Amino acid sequence: MKKLFAEFFGTYWLVFGGCGSAIFAAGYPELGIGFAGVALAFGLTVLTMAYAVGHISGGHFNPAVSFGLWAGGRFPAKDLIPYIIAQCIGAIAAAGTLYIIASEKAGFIIDNTKAGAFASNGFGAFSPDGYSLQAAFIAEFVLTLFFLLIILGSTDRCANTNFCGIAIGLALTLIHLISIPITNTSVNPARSLSQAIFAGGQPLSQVWLFWAAPILGAVAGGFIYKTLLQKTEEEQTN
């Protein structure tokens, strides 16, 4: 249960900090943090929670990461569903907290006819810069694949794992810097689901892509690292 609580709180912090920065701070008049600030916020949430609870649960905070670690031989299949449930509950709880805070401001409304409503993800008319379904799928697939390569490489027994949290946090920052204009950046199905539930409408109907592409990309990344990059026991002893 401690592992599941760690995944709950880690994913809660990721959504609250990352999506919260997009909802409250990105466009604040004159002092807004913009795309770069939101990207950094997402990276900092993972970095801080990786050191806070990563030693308890492995610090996934993301269903795609759990699938990728399974594909890479680092995570048992029997734990996939419990982890994903804990991650989704944590993400939805964070989105609910954000909604309560936001709704206390006069005039608050979620306009789900526009891209990025309540920090949701989307493609086509719901992509921040109008990118197609195909472009969104490719971006989410490739970015999640490389995210898993970075996670698996930086946490490998042959690596200096003392700094793995920094590498992973900076990787997520870079991923957001690349793809906020494309999909508003997912690479995390729980994060996408939580915001889409509150946004409703088209963002909710498009959330399938932000489960399929990140999970497929993560699984591909896991298999690539395991089969092409990971040292064998014989190589490790030489």
C-alpha positions as CSV (number, residue, x, y, z in Angstrom):
1,M,0.0,0.0,0.0
2,K,2.9,2.4,0.6
3,K,3.9,2.1,-3.0
4,L,0.4,2.9,-4.2
5,F,0.2,5.9,-1.8
6,A,3.5,7.1,-3.2
7,E,2.2,6.9,-6.7
8,F,-1.0,8.7,-5.7
9,F,0.8,11.6,-4.1
10,G,3.5,11.8,-6.8
11,T,0.9,11.9,-9.6
12,Y,-1.2,14.4,-7.6
13,W,1.8,16.7,-7.3
14,L,2.6,16.4,-11.0
15,V,-0.9,17.4,-12.1
16,F,-1.4,20.0,-9.4
17,G,2.0,21.6,-10.0
18,G,2.2,21.2,-13.8
19,C,-1.4,21.8,-14.8
20,G,-1.8,24.3,-12.0
21,S,1.0,26.4,-13.4
22,A,-0.7,26.3,-16.8
23,I,-4.2,27.3,-15.4
24,F,-3.1,30.0,-12.9
25,A,0.3,31.3,-13.9
26,A,1.0,30.9,-17.6
27,G,-1.0,33.8,-18.9
28,Y,-1.0,36.1,-15.8
29,P,-0.9,39.7,-17.1
30,E,2.7,41.0,-17.5
31,L,4.2,38.4,-15.1
32,G,3.0,35.2,-16.6
33,I,5.4,32.3,-16.8
34,G,4.5,31.3,-20.4
35,F,5.3,28.0,-22.1
36,A,8.8,27.8,-20.6
37,G,7.5,28.3,-17.1
38,V,4.9,25.5,-17.5
39,A,7.5,23.2,-19.0
40,L,9.8,23.9,-16.0
41,A,7.0,23.3,-13.6
42,F,6.2,19.9,-14.9
43,G,9.9,19.0,-14.8
44,L,10.2,20.2,-11.2
45,T,7.2,18.2,-10.0
46,V,8.8,15.0,-11.2
47,L,12.2,15.9,-10.0
48,T,11.0,16.8,-6.5
49,M,8.8,13.7,-6.1
50,A,11.4,11.4,-7.6
51,Y,13.6,12.2,-4.6
52,A,10.7,12.4,-2.1
53,V,9.0,9.1,-2.8
54,G,10.9,7.5,-5.7
55,H,12.7,5.2,-3.3
56,I,9.3,3.9,-2.2
57,S,7.5,3.1,-5.4
58,G,10.0,3.7,-8.1
59,G,8.6,7.1,-8.9
60,H,6.5,6.3,-12.0
61,F,3.6,8.9,-11.6
62,N,2.5,8.0,-15.1
63,P,0.8,4.9,-16.6
64,A,2.9,5.1,-19.7
65,V,6.1,4.9,-17.5
66,S,4.7,1.9,-15.7
67,F,4.1,0.1,-19.1
68,G,7.6,1.1,-20.3
69,L,9.3,-0.2,-17.2
70,W,7.4,-3.4,-17.6
71,A,8.5,-3.7,-21.3
72,G,12.1,-3.0,-20.2
73,G,12.0,-5.8,-17.6
74,R,12.1,-3.5,-14.6
75,F,8.5,-3.8,-13.4
76,P,6.2,-6.8,-12.8
77,A,3.0,-7.1,-14.9
78,K,1.0,-8.0,-11.7
79,D,1.5,-4.4,-10.4
80,L,0.5,-2.6,-13.5
81,I,-3.2,-2.2,-12.8
82,P,-2.8,-1.2,-9.1
83,Y,-0.2,1.4,-10.1
84,I,-2.3,2.8,-12.9
85,I,-5.4,3.1,-10.7
86,A,-3.4,4.9,-8.0
87,Q,-1.9,7.3,-10.6
88,C,-5.3,8.0,-12.2
89,I,-7.0,8.6,-8.8
90,G,-4.1,11.0,-7.8
91,A,-4.4,12.9,-11.1
92,I,-8.2,13.2,-10.8
93,A,-7.9,14.4,-7.2
94,A,-5.4,17.0,-8.2
95,A,-7.6,18.2,-11.1
96,G,-10.5,18.4,-8.7
97,T,-8.5,20.5,-6.3
98,L,-7.5,22.8,-9.2
99,Y,-11.2,23.1,-10.2
100,I,-12.3,24.0,-6.7
101,I,-9.6,26.7,-6.5
102,A,-10.3,28.1,-9.9
103,S,-14.1,28.2,-9.4
104,E,-13.6,30.5,-6.5
105,K,-12.6,33.3,-8.8
106,A,-15.5,35.4,-10.1
107,G,-16.3,34.7,-13.8
108,F,-14.4,31.4,-13.9
109,I,-15.6,29.1,-16.7
110,I,-14.1,26.2,-18.7
111,D,-14.5,27.0,-22.4
112,N,-14.2,23.5,-23.9
113,T,-14.6,24.9,-27.4
114,K,-11.0,26.2,-27.3
115,A,-7.6,24.4,-27.3
116,G,-6.1,23.8,-23.9
117,A,-9.3,24.3,-21.9
118,F,-8.4,23.6,-18.2
119,A,-4.9,22.5,-19.4
120,S,-6.4,19.7,-21.5
121,N,-4.6,18.0,-24.4
122,G,-5.9,17.9,-27.9
123,F,-5.3,17.7,-31.7
124,G,-6.8,19.4,-34.7
125,A,-8.8,22.4,-33.6
126,F,-7.9,21.5,-30.0
127,S,-4.2,21.5,-30.6
128,P,-2.7,24.8,-29.4
129,D,-1.2,25.5,-32.8
130,G,-3.6,23.4,-34.9
131,Y,-1.6,20.2,-35.4
132,S,-3.4,17.2,-36.9
133,L,-4.2,13.8,-35.3
134,Q,-1.3,12.2,-37.1
135,A,1.2,14.9,-35.9
136,A,-0.1,14.7,-32.3
137,F,0.2,10.9,-32.3
138,I,3.8,10.9,-33.7
139,A,4.9,13.6,-31.3
140,E,3.4,11.8,-28.2
141,F,4.8,8.4,-29.4
142,V,8.3,9.7,-30.0
143,L,8.6,11.9,-27.0
144,T,7.4,9.1,-24.6
145,L,9.7,6.6,-26.2
146,F,12.7,8.9,-25.5
147,F,11.4,9.7,-22.0
148,L,11.6,5.9,-21.3
149,L,15.1,5.6,-22.8
150,I,16.2,8.4,-20.4
151,I,14.4,6.9,-17.4
152,L,15.8,3.4,-18.0
153,G,19.3,4.7,-18.8
154,S,19.6,7.1,-15.9
155,T,18.3,4.4,-13.4
156,D,20.4,1.6,-14.8
157,R,22.6,-0.2,-12.3
158,C,25.6,0.8,-14.4
159,A,24.7,4.5,-14.2
160,N,25.3,7.1,-11.5
161,T,21.8,6.9,-10.1
162,N,22.3,9.7,-7.6
163,F,21.4,12.2,-10.3
164,C,18.7,10.2,-12.1
165,G,15.9,12.5,-10.7
166,I,17.6,15.5,-12.2
167,A,18.0,13.8,-15.6
168,I,14.3,12.7,-15.6
169,G,13.0,16.1,-14.5
170,L,15.0,17.9,-17.1
171,A,13.8,15.4,-19.8
172,L,10.2,16.2,-18.9
173,T,11.0,19.9,-19.1
174,L,12.5,19.5,-22.6
175,I,9.6,17.3,-23.7
176,H,7.2,20.2,-22.7
177,L,9.3,22.8,-24.4
178,I,9.0,20.8,-27.7
179,S,5.4,19.8,-27.6
180,I,3.2,22.3,-25.8
181,P,2.3,23.9,-29.1
182,I,1.5,20.5,-30.6
183,T,-0.7,18.8,-28.1
184,N,-0.3,20.9,-24.9
185,T,1.9,17.9,-23.9
186,S,0.7,14.7,-22.4
187,V,3.2,11.8,-22.4
188,N,1.1,10.9,-19.4
189,P,-2.4,9.3,-19.8
190,A,-3.4,10.0,-16.1
191,R,-2.6,13.7,-16.5
192,S,-4.6,13.8,-19.8
193,L,-7.6,12.0,-18.3
194,S,-7.8,14.1,-15.2
195,Q,-8.0,17.4,-17.1
196,A,-10.3,16.1,-19.8
197,I,-12.8,14.9,-17.2
198,F,-13.3,18.4,-16.0
199,A,-13.1,20.0,-19.4
200,G,-15.6,17.6,-21.0
201,G,-16.6,18.0,-24.6
202,Q,-14.1,17.5,-27.3
203,P,-11.1,17.3,-25.0
204,L,-12.7,14.3,-23.3
205,S,-13.5,12.6,-26.7
206,Q,-9.9,13.0,-27.8
207,V,-8.3,11.6,-24.7
208,W,-8.0,8.2,-26.2
209,L,-5.0,9.4,-28.3
210,F,-3.2,10.5,-25.1
211,W,-3.5,7.0,-23.7
212,A,-2.7,5.1,-26.9
213,A,0.3,7.1,-28.2
214,P,2.2,7.5,-24.9
215,I,1.7,3.8,-23.9
216,L,2.8,2.5,-27.3
217,G,5.8,4.9,-27.3
218,A,6.7,3.8,-23.7
219,V,6.5,0.1,-24.5
220,A,8.7,0.7,-27.6
221,G,11.2,2.6,-25.6
222,G,11.3,-0.2,-23.0
223,F,11.9,-2.9,-25.5
224,I,14.5,-0.8,-27.3
225,Y,16.5,-0.2,-24.2
226,K,16.2,-3.8,-23.0
227,T,17.2,-5.3,-26.3
228,L,19.6,-2.8,-27.9
229,L,21.2,-0.7,-25.1
230,Q,21.2,-2.5,-21.8
231,K,24.4,-4.2,-21.0
232,T,24.3,-7.9,-20.4
233,E,25.6,-9.4,-17.1
234,E,28.7,-10.5,-19.0
235,E,29.3,-7.0,-20.3
236,Q,28.8,-5.6,-16.8
237,T,31.5,-7.8,-15.3
238,N,34.1,-7.0,-17.9
